[in-house]
């Protein structure tokens, strides 16, 4: 049975509903209503632990795989609890639209029998949030190892993304990296609502939310799928003649601590190496689509400083950016030595260990990438 048809079938055939009520008898807030309507294929239901073992391929190992998959979707606000079983459909509250005014249980959620991935879709016309989460080591339908893929058909807002002010724990996390709370507030850094500590970096264009990237404290990343590919901090470079491009949101915040507001970050990772092929046309340059989407902003800059990571992929990224931006207006940062074993890798490492003044000096001493460029004479 096709995915959508199967989902609709189970949405209409669920015999039971469980709703958490407030003490006063009301249904409470949408957050309080995130409890599932569970659908069973049999009238006799075995105990939870036994049932999950029966329906999870691989026994105890399969259970560990299942729990890991559940933890990934819980980061998005999908409450699986301990009742989810592979091969069964569940009717849940959508964490994006929260069921609308009628508080409908509109999110059809399904973990495949092999526990390789979970998939879900909200059937409210005004929402349409859908996505997939993949177990560790399992490839997505696109052939990559992305942990989570999500999409939405509605305009994003902080409320629809379930963003909330930063907790003291996350503020402390940034403080250890020498990034002040004031800087976090100016850049709109929030966290994802829920039990997990998930940092959210909102991507904006002219003040409008166009995307959002998430990061856990143990460096797991994902983005809202189906949103505009753009630079992080785009509005900060809108009228800048000189800009700095870094390789991560935290590096962008670090540059601000050193006094550089004219800084933006690439939204995704670096290539393994520099391509030896001709540049593709803008419409086919998928890996660097964010540059073409921000062309109006970048064209205004006469000098672009590339402060990408110091490792091999970071250096390859600098070269690929310069190929597209024009080497004649690109300068590259060389990170200072850390010890005999090597150099610092990025802006935040320099900020954390050497301080904002040292970081500023490193940026100011970036070297021209064009072999024909020479510094103007003071004579």
Secondary structure, 3 states (H helix, E strand, C coil): CCHHHHHHHHHHHCCCCCCCCCCCCCCCCCCCCCCCEECCCCCCCCCHHHHHHHHCCCHHHHHHHHHHHHHHHHCCCCCCCCCCCCCCEEEECCCCCCCCCCCCCCEEEEECCCCCEEEEEECCCCCCCEEEEECCCCCCCCCCCCCEEEECCCCCCCCCCCEECCCHHHHHHHHHCCCCHHHHHHCCCEEECCCCCEEEEEEEECCEEEEEEEEECCCCEEEEECCCCCCECHHHHCCCCEEEEECCHHHHHHHHHCCCCCEEECCCCCCCCCCCCCCCCHHHCHHHHHHHHCHHHHCCCCEEEEECCCCHHHHHHHHHHHHHHCHHHEEECCCCEEECCEECCCHHHHHHHHCHHHHHHHHHCCEECCCCCCCCCCC
